Amino acid sequence: MTAFGRLYGLGIGPGDPDLLTLKAHRILTTVPVIAYPTPENGKAIARAIVADFIRPDQIEIPLPLPFSVVRSAQPYYDSAAEKISGYLRAGQDVAVLCEGEPMLYGTFVYLFQRLAGRFPTEVVPGISSTMASAAMLGTPLTFRNDVLSIIPATLDAETLRDRLAVVDAAVIIKLGRHFAKVHTILDELGLLDRALYIERATQSNQRIVGITDVDPVEVSYWSLILIPSHSQPQ
Ligand SMILES: C[S@@+](CC[C@H](N)C(=O)[O-])C[C@H]1O[C@@H](n2cnc3c(N)ncnc32)[C@H](O)[C@@H]1O
């Protein structure tokens, strides 16, 4: 009987290919099969990050997966897991490309839930956009006993307000069409002066603009707001 292949959740960082770890690069360039999420419209960001390292003889499995909160995401993940398991059952190793860190709000967590109990699995950590953004914005995020909160903008306004009202430092992710709601709450809480906005951190088209200059209609899904700690210990 053929031994099962190994599933890799490959953290490939926030966009700059130079931010791939040596381990991710080694696995990426040696696995026979590479899988990656593709949005309904637009290009597969994860594939684009590592495009220069993919060889023509490697099998590619694009996985159509929802990038926004949808009610019935389950069938997409079931179908993606089924596709991948076909290769694993046949004894082929499969690397799933994960933008940033695989275990942090990544689509990979849903594949991990479905496959890790059935096949040998290894997750290779990646540099998260939440960490890379502080570096790109040139600001320390936390000092000493500060608590860092990572907050999805997709939360309802009341929950967002409650959470943001008590943060030392925060990263607000999944902005897109939720930007205006977040902006209003930051204004109400007097946090706008501290809020920093970044789009496509570390990618060649990275964009940093003042938060008041952001057009709410144009906000990319690949953007976040950082609220650095305001304690300034020496
Ligand atoms: C589903 S989460 C995945 C986070 C990813 N696993 C990570 O560790 O960065 C997607 C959100 O992360 C943020 N994000 C991911 N990559 C980004 C980048 N290069 N620049 C800015 N924000 C990014 C955006 O807020 C986006 O909506």
The ligand as an SDF file (V2000), in Angstrom:
LIG
                    3D

 27 29  0  0  0  0  0  0  0  0999 V2000
   -7.7720   36.2630    6.4540 C   0  0  0  0  0  0  0  0  0  0  0  0
   -6.6020   37.3750    7.1390 S   0  0  0  0  0  0  0  0  0  0  0  0
   -5.1160   36.4370    6.9110 C   0  0  0  0  0  0  0  0  0  0  0  0
   -3.9610   36.9600    7.7240 C   0  0  0  0  0  0  0  0  0  0  0  0
   -2.6580   36.2190    7.3960 C   0  0  0  0  0  0  0  0  0  0  0  0
   -2.7420   34.8390    7.7650 N   0  0  0  0  0  0  0  0  0  0  0  0
   -1.4770   36.8770    8.0920 C   0  0  0  0  0  0  0  0  0  0  0  0
   -0.8790   36.2950    8.9970 O   0  0  0  0  0  0  0  0  0  0  0  0
   -1.1360   38.0010    7.6890 O   0  0  0  0  0  0  0  0  0  0  0  0
   -6.5040   38.5500    5.8520 C   0  0  0  0  0  0  0  0  0  0  0  0
   -6.3200   39.9530    6.3720 C   0  0  0  0  0  0  0  0  0  0  0  0
   -4.9720   40.1340    6.7530 O   0  0  0  0  0  0  0  0  0  0  0  0
   -4.5590   41.4480    6.4090 C   0  0  0  0  0  0  0  0  0  0  0  0
   -3.4320   41.3430    5.4590 N   0  0  0  0  0  0  0  0  0  0  0  0
   -2.9420   40.2310    4.9390 C   0  0  0  0  0  0  0  0  0  0  0  0
   -1.8690   40.5100    4.1860 N   0  0  0  0  0  0  0  0  0  0  0  0
   -1.7000   41.8480    4.2330 C   0  0  0  0  0  0  0  0  0  0  0  0
   -0.7220   42.7280    3.6900 C   0  0  0  0  0  0  0  0  0  0  0  0
    0.2850   42.2930    2.9290 N   0  0  0  0  0  0  0  0  0  0  0  0
   -0.8550   44.0540    3.9830 N   0  0  0  0  0  0  0  0  0  0  0  0
   -1.8470   44.5090    4.7720 C   0  0  0  0  0  0  0  0  0  0  0  0
   -2.7720   43.7030    5.3180 N   0  0  0  0  0  0  0  0  0  0  0  0
   -2.7010   42.3930    5.0590 C   0  0  0  0  0  0  0  0  0  0  0  0
   -5.7460   42.1650    5.7970 C   0  0  0  0  0  0  0  0  0  0  0  0
   -6.3930   42.9000    6.8190 O   0  0  0  0  0  0  0  0  0  0  0  0
   -6.5880   41.0080    5.3260 C   0  0  0  0  0  0  0  0  0  0  0  0
   -7.9440   41.3750    5.2520 O   0  0  0  0  0  0  0  0  0  0  0  0
  1  2  1  0
  2  3  1  0
  2 10  1  0
  3  4  1  0
  4  5  1  0
  5  6  1  0
  5  7  1  0
  7  8  2  0
  7  9  1  0
 10 11  1  0
 11 12  1  0
 11 26  1  0
 12 13  1  0
 13 14  1  0
 13 24  1  0
 14 15  1  0
 14 23  1  0
 15 16  2  0
 16 17  1  0
 17 18  1  0
 17 23  2  0
 18 19  1  0
 18 20  2  0
 20 21  1  0
 21 22  2  0
 22 23  1  0
 24 25  1  0
 24 26  1  0
 26 27  1  0
M  CHG  2   2   1   9  -1
M  END
$$$$
